[in-house]
Amino acid sequence: MKNGKKPTRRQSGHIQSYGLSPENWLIFKIVDGDMHLVHRFTGQTRVIPTL
């Protein structure tokens, strides 16, 4: 799995709108209108729609 990147301020707000803490989630891929997130500590992945 690729290394995740820290979300921007706008992406952090979007992640927070889905009830997730932006401090704990990293973005590792944005494809086809989906944002793929990986948890910073557990490695769990989530997919949320982009803006």
Backbone as ProteinMPNN parsed JSONL, in Angstrom:
{"seq_chain_A": "MKNGKKPTRRQSGHIQSYGLSPENWLIFKIVDGDMHLVHRFTGQTRVIPTL", "coords_chain_A": {"N_chain_A": [[0.842, -1.175, 0.0], [0.456, 2.252, -0.73], [2.07, 5.116, 0.734], [0.247, 7.329, 2.795], [-0.923, 10.733, 2.428], [-0.961, 13.836, 4.182], [-4.066, 15.423, 4.697], [-5.348, 18.366, 2.991], [-6.539, 21.605, 4.127], [-9.134, 22.02, 3.137], [-9.807, 19.386, 2.36], [-9.677, 18.202, 4.865], [-11.89, 19.32, 6.165], [-13.883, 18.146, 4.622], [-13.508, 15.424, 5.181], [-14.105, 15.462, 7.885], [-16.804, 16.03, 7.754], [-17.904, 13.581, 7.263], [-17.864, 12.377, 9.661], [-15.404, 11.555, 10.569], [-12.152, 11.769, 12.061], [-9.905, 14.108, 10.958], [-7.244, 14.214, 11.769], [-6.475, 11.622, 12.156], [-6.654, 10.278, 9.764], [-5.268, 9.568, 6.561], [-4.731, 10.509, 3.153], [-4.512, 8.35, 0.477], [-5.162, 7.899, -2.142], [-6.92, 9.387, -4.849], [-9.448, 8.763, -6.886], [-11.636, 8.522, -9.652], [-13.697, 10.176, -8.569], [-13.719, 9.407, -5.933], [-12.372, 9.386, -2.647], [-9.752, 7.808, -1.228], [-8.967, 6.673, 1.889], [-6.629, 6.032, 4.511], [-6.197, 4.762, 7.756], [-4.202, 6.304, 10.17], [-2.991, 4.87, 12.284], [-4.058, 2.223, 12.536], [-4.242, 1.181, 9.952], [-6.55, 0.665, 8.626], [-8.817, 0.989, 5.86], [-10.85, 3.376, 4.099], [-13.4, 4.542, 1.902], [-14.579, 7.496, 0.578], [-16.89, 9.697, -1.065], [-15.661, 12.311, -3.205], [-15.431, 15.942, -3.202]], "CA_chain_A": [[0.0, 0.0, 0.0], [1.205, 3.495, -0.783], [2.043, 5.968, 1.918], [-0.771, 8.362, 2.746], [-0.521, 12.13, 2.545], [-1.774, 14.646, 5.088], [-5.087, 16.146, 3.94], [-5.339, 19.822, 3.003], [-7.573, 22.17, 4.998], [-10.439, 21.747, 2.51], [-10.036, 17.949, 2.464], [-9.928, 17.906, 6.279], [-13.286, 19.65, 6.421], [-14.708, 17.142, 3.948], [-13.373, 14.185, 5.961], [-14.821, 15.68, 9.14], [-18.245, 15.992, 7.477], [-18.303, 12.17, 7.285], [-17.763, 11.891, 11.029], [-14.069, 11.01, 10.803], [-11.195, 12.744, 12.566], [-8.865, 14.315, 9.943], [-5.908, 13.992, 12.331], [-6.183, 10.189, 12.163], [-6.815, 9.696, 8.429], [-4.386, 10.063, 5.515], [-5.247, 10.259, 1.807], [-3.529, 7.655, -0.331], [-5.544, 7.858, -3.549], [-8.164, 10.04, -5.26], [-9.728, 8.175, -8.191], [-13.03, 8.402, -10.091], [-14.62, 10.847, -7.662], [-13.647, 8.806, -4.601], [-11.177, 9.663, -1.863], [-9.369, 6.61, -0.483], [-8.285, 7.064, 3.123], [-6.042, 4.983, 5.338], [-6.055, 5.216, 9.137], [-2.805, 6.552, 10.513], [-2.446, 3.921, 13.256], [-4.524, 0.847, 12.373], [-4.115, 0.726, 8.579], [-7.885, 0.447, 8.066], [-9.084, 1.865, 4.725], [-12.221, 3.852, 3.872], [-13.606, 5.276, 0.65], [-15.663, 8.463, 0.667], [-16.977, 10.493, -2.288], [-14.967, 13.607, -3.139], [-16.261, 17.151, -3.249]], "C_chain_A": [[0.887, 1.238, 0.0], [1.106, 4.248, 0.534], [0.996, 7.058, 1.746], [-0.183, 9.749, 2.901], [-1.48, 12.855, 3.488], [-2.809, 15.427, 4.273], [-4.93, 17.664, 4.047], [-6.466, 20.308, 3.913], [-8.964, 21.865, 4.434], [-10.787, 20.255, 2.61], [-10.329, 17.547, 3.902], [-11.372, 18.198, 6.655], [-14.228, 18.632, 5.809], [-14.678, 15.814, 4.714], [-14.169, 14.305, 7.255], [-16.331, 15.631, 8.933], [-18.779, 14.561, 7.423], [-18.124, 11.548, 8.666], [-16.426, 11.27, 11.362], [-13.156, 12.126, 11.297], [-10.061, 12.92, 11.549], [-7.438, 14.102, 10.459], [-5.489, 12.527, 12.239], [-6.245, 9.541, 10.786], [-5.89, 10.374, 7.427], [-4.982, 9.695, 4.162], [-4.17, 9.527, 1.019], [-3.925, 7.544, -1.794], [-6.837, 8.632, -3.745], [-8.422, 9.614, -6.699], [-11.229, 8.152, -8.437], [-14.024, 9.012, -9.106], [-14.667, 10.251, -6.269], [-12.32, 9.152, -3.944], [-10.898, 8.422, -1.012], [-8.508, 7.027, 0.696], [-7.703, 5.837, 3.803], [-5.845, 5.554, 6.733], [-4.586, 5.257, 9.506], [-2.198, 5.459, 11.399], [-2.826, 2.472, 12.975], [-4.356, 0.303, 10.966], [-5.45, 0.429, 7.911], [-8.116, 1.433, 6.921], [-10.55, 2.212, 4.649], [-12.242, 4.554, 2.53], [-14.801, 6.199, 0.847], [-15.722, 9.224, -0.654], [-16.263, 11.833, -2.122], [-15.959, 14.747, -3.291], [-16.939, 17.312, -4.566]], "O_chain_A": [[1.935, 1.268, 0.647], [0.189, 4.042, 1.329], [0.875, 7.643, 0.67], [0.912, 9.919, 3.436], [-2.662, 12.519, 3.572], [-2.46, 16.031, 3.259], [-4.447, 18.182, 5.054], [-7.256, 19.506, 4.41], [-9.868, 21.492, 5.181], [-11.928, 19.902, 2.91], [-11.139, 16.652, 4.142], [-12.004, 17.424, 7.374], [-15.252, 18.29, 6.401], [-15.71, 15.162, 4.871], [-14.831, 13.354, 7.671], [-17.064, 15.232, 9.838], [-19.987, 14.353, 7.528], [-18.22, 10.33, 8.82], [-16.316, 10.531, 12.34], [-13.371, 13.296, 10.98], [-9.321, 11.968, 11.299], [-6.527, 13.84, 9.673], [-4.297, 12.217, 12.243], [-5.918, 8.362, 10.652], [-5.74, 11.595, 7.435], [-5.664, 8.678, 4.04], [-3.046, 10.014, 0.899], [-3.106, 7.135, -2.617], [-7.747, 8.552, -2.92], [-7.721, 10.036, -7.618], [-12.006, 7.806, -7.547], [-15.075, 8.429, -8.841], [-15.573, 10.564, -5.498], [-11.28, 9.204, -4.6], [-11.716, 8.038, -0.177], [-7.46, 7.652, 0.53], [-8.236, 4.734, 3.678], [-5.386, 6.686, 6.889], [-3.825, 4.344, 9.184], [-1.011, 5.156, 11.274], [-2.0, 1.577, 13.156], [-4.329, -0.914, 10.783], [-5.485, -0.01, 6.762], [-7.67, 2.578, 6.99], [-11.402, 1.436, 5.083], [-11.231, 5.092, 2.077], [-15.887, 5.762, 1.227], [-14.691, 9.381, -1.307], [-16.261, 12.415, -1.038], [-17.157, 14.538, -3.481], [-17.674, 18.278, -4.768]]}, "name": "protein", "num_of_chains": 1, "seq": "MKNGKKPTRRQSGHIQSYGLSPENWLIFKIVDGDMHLVHRFTGQTRVIPTL"}
